[in-house]
Amino acid sequence: MRLTAVTFLPALGALVLLLVPRRAASVFKLGGLVVTLVTLLAAVPLYVGFDDRVADVQFEEVRPWMPGVGISYHLGVDGISLLLVLLTTFLMPVALASAWHAIEDRWKEFVVTMLILETGMVGVFVSLDLFLFYVFWEAMLIPMYFIIGVWGGTKRVYAAIKFVLYTMVGSVLMLVAILALYAQHGAATGTYTFDLPVLTRWVLPPGLAQELMFLAFALAFAIKVPLFPFHTWLPDAHVEAPTAGSVILAGVLLKMGTYGFLRFCLPLFPDASLVFGPLVVALAVIGIVYGAWVSTVQPDMKKLVAYSSVSHLGFVILGIFTLTPQGLVGGVLQMVNHGLSTGALFLLVGMVYERRHTRLIADFGGLWSVAPAFSSLFLVVALSSLGLPGLNGFVGEFLILVGAFQTNPWVAALATSGVIFAAVYLLWLCQRVIFGAVTHEANRGLRDLSPREWTLLVPVVVLIVWIGVYPSALTGKTEATIEALLAQVQSKANAQRVSVGPPPVAPAVRPLNGMRDDMWTAAGSRLVSGHPPTHSGSPRASDALRLRTTTPAPRTPLP
Amino acid sequence: MSTVWFIPTLPLAGALVNILLGDRIGRRAHWVAVPTVAGSFLAACAVFTRAWDGGSFTSRLFPWIVAGRFEAWVVAFVDPLTCVMLLVVTGVGALIHLYSVGYMHGDPGYARYFAYLNLFVFSMTMLVIAGDFLLLYVFWEAVGLCSYLLIGFWYTRPAATQAGKKAFIVNRVGDFGFGLGVMWLWTVLGTLEYGAVFKGAETLAPATATGIALLLFMGACGKSAQLPLHTWLPDAMEGPTPVSALIHAATMVTAGVYMVARSHALFERSGTALEVVLWVGTATALFAATVGLVQPDIKRVLAYSTVSQLGYMFAAIGLGAYAAAIFHLVTHAFFKALLFLGAGSVIHGLGGEQDLRKMGGLSSRMMTTTITTTVGGLGLAGVPGLAGFFSKDEILAAAFHSGHLVVWGLLLLGAFLTAFYTSRLLFLAFYSDPRMSREAAHHVHESPSVMTLPLWVLAVLTVVAGLAVGIPSERGTRLARFLEPVFPLHGESPDGSIAYTLLILSVIVVAAGFAVAWFVYLASPVRADTIGRPRTAFGALLLNAYYVDRLYDAIIVRPLFGLATFLAERFDLGGIDRAVNGLGAAVVGWAAATRRLQTGYVVNYALTMLAGAVLVVAFLLSR
């Protein structure tokens, strides 16, 4: 019941607030804040109670919903979704509190919309039934549409429609793929079900069908991430969305794309993931460099941050498609990191926008002299975003790059160059906004952070530092899940091969210095299924489960 | 928890106190900052006693990043090399903290300054005690951050923030290589801890070792301002002068030397990499020395001198004379910090003037500064008996004995140039006739004792350091013997007569440099206004540091910026986004076209149905 509680508390709150007559906005402000904080409190026990030694789904809830067609209400979290649920519930109160003065009218509708949005987002992360997942995935579009379209800037309607239509195009194709998968599984096994764990255990034969399904899912997720070249809705949506919307959009919504790749594309379509992996990696690396370059020359701070998201999420996708434990752990961690750092950047830009009603970099300069607290936090967040060691961004990026280096050093080198460009656009931003002399008279009287703004920034900054210094608090929760996921992908991709040709070369598994011996040996024997893990194998081969180097899967269905 | 962890945590605590409570502490910030670094120095002394006999130990704190087989700990590794570095960093660091009390007096950002400076000492000591390449990399970037913050400390000056950003980005270019090197290292060896890496280095294929070593060296080039990544260091002089002394002369910029010396096993495995280090170091040593000859700004002369001396250290490493490199690192930390602090004292006394053309005749008004700075200058030039003499001579001897006669010749030429520009600086600042305005001359004053005390201490160190640990013997210098567990001594000392000849030769070269400078700037002084005004193209080339900055601007910065602008304005909006919107518009257009079919007239629909029915029937009949 815990997951149901976390998922539907916001919706319940929204329902209650709907019944409250429209009076002072403060009722809704406080109400919304209380509901999101209670949801956060309800989510924290998930973190505490999550057993990080177990790779399985935890806090599982299964209830038949439409048993006739194999649809069930199936919830659960593993080490990946756990972190994203926490991120979502953490960012919601922050986003609501950031809107305190920024949103002026229709607070009732705003709070209700935001709360419904939260239910949709959490639902996406905890659903283990494809149908249920799709319901949440689509449901969450509607509130976001209103948040941009009603409370946004001058071109809000254009941006909102573009956001919804673009996402819908991908989603509809995904729906087709979901139904196709449902039908194929049903035809092959006789049980028609949308249950994700059941579908994941089933080995879909490689070939055109799998590849088409992969592409349909991947397109939906690539648009959401957004992966280059599907990113152009993002700058528009960010620039027009109110600060709270931008924080949620960047912090959570984009993660649904990367999450989708991890949750659906890899385990359901492992062969297609291998076939299209290089293409996805190429797009990710282009996105890393391209996003950074385009960021550099943006005159609008929000656009700059928006394009930087393209670069950062390129890292996440790169990490996932390295198919190495390092890349995946780094990718998952980087999802959280991006939510915090970019979320905080949007908060800060929003704060300065509230005061000056402009986001143009050229309208600022020398803010440190007038607002030192704001400026120092701005600098810390920028440094976290550019991957300074000691802050959160570094850990994720480094792990991703280590993962990438094992599969292809040149890809790693290209992606690493993105780290240089990140320093360029972020430090140049800082130079023009917070350093220098005050160049505009209007900035001279700028207020520094208010107590409310302090309270909503400090937790974010604390997390930024904490994850940088002690990332194990998060990575420890995901490791087992990721190993299991990789093992699953590997064994499924192998399953075809084993029955065709000679058994695959056992990936050499070299135990670590002490601590994780047992785990790796276990993972190793799972991987090679019967072949004892070798201890003397070449070190290069040991980690990258050698997915990419194994022979391509046969394209024809097996007799 | 070993004592070694006190060394970084004390300054870290100081930094946190001044960051969080800086507003309240304000003018009293030094009461937090100075004692913490002094305590750090004492802790370093305590650690030194443990490694006195050449022992080493490892101290683990907690696992930092764990992902699959990847495991990186927060781990300290202490051996004689660590101890030498720690003593230099905390010792010189403490002196410069003390000096800053006087130099930064009255600055509105006093607490912030000390917070950054403490943060630097924390980062630098962590860099030195790190026992793992990833941790090294972390604090490598962290010292870069402190450098960024301190160069841009006076953030209202556009030049300062620009220089800070440049330093960070150029260092990031170097770190790009360093980072890849670390990844490669882990990919082939499966560990990043020093002990395991250096043991494993022997098993690497030479080509792999070369690749890794060169990537690591790329990081060192960034941090230690070697060609072609040297451009940030002269600009870094925008920071407060004590910062230049501590970070951009004595400690941080030597991190590259430390790192390469530390990983000498890797470089030796490659061989090629050592050769590259040798030539980059030699080229930088000469390149920067020539640029230093003509600079009119006192701090820029010292900055180019630092680049040049770092080149000497890398040359030593390239020759396999690691102990000599570290020896030069230590003596350089003393005399270059002394020179910068002396220059700072001059700048302080002149109310912020840094231009050598507006100095002169300070010897009568600033006695202590003149004496101590002169000692520093003589140390740098390599006057016999002073620290720099011994350390530079070790490097020259290593070049000669290893048969690299060209390198030896070039470095000897560099020694001549060094003697010249150092004497030029001393003559122009202290000994020639005063050239400042009457107003400025009136205000010239000696610095307070809180500033002169560090000058004296460093001057004494410059005098005694060489004699104490640097006298060559059968089995190398005393320092080399102390460092023997880290850098095994190989080969016997060459025979005495050649050594003496070499010594005498280098003394002659130094004297010549001295004499030329004396002739040009004292005996028949050039007119001050001709300094910094090149008459020849070569002069202009030197004054503009070979136009490297402009070259980079023209071939890297501008094209990339242009490309980014093109991508953002044309490609992204005019290309991708237009295609997306065009697709949407096409759908709308198609829908609009097909909409016409829905006319709303029942007769039309009926007619269409009839036509369809006729067609179906016709089709069925025709079969």
Interface residues (C-beta under 8 A of the other chain):
Chain A: K162 L165 Y166 P229 H231 T232 W233 Y290 W293 V294 T296 V297 Q298 Y307 T324 P325 Q326 V329 G330 G366 W368 S369 L383 L388 P389 G390 F394 V395 F398 L399 L401 V402 F405 Q406 P409 A412 A413 T416 S417 V419 I420 A423 V424 L427 W428 C430 Q431 I434 F435 G436 A437 V469 Y470 P471 S472 T475 G476 E479 I482 E483 R510 L512 N513 M515 R516 W520 P539 R540 S542 D543
Chain B: F62 P63 W64 I65 V66 A67 G68 R69 F70 E71 L134 Y137 V138 F139 E141 A142 L145 Y148 G152 Y155 T156 P158 T161 Q162 K165 F168 I169 R172 V173 D175 F176 G179 L180 M183 W184 W186 T187 V188 L189 G190 T191 L560 F561 L563 A564 T565 L567 A568 E569 D572 L573 I576 D577 V580 N581 G584
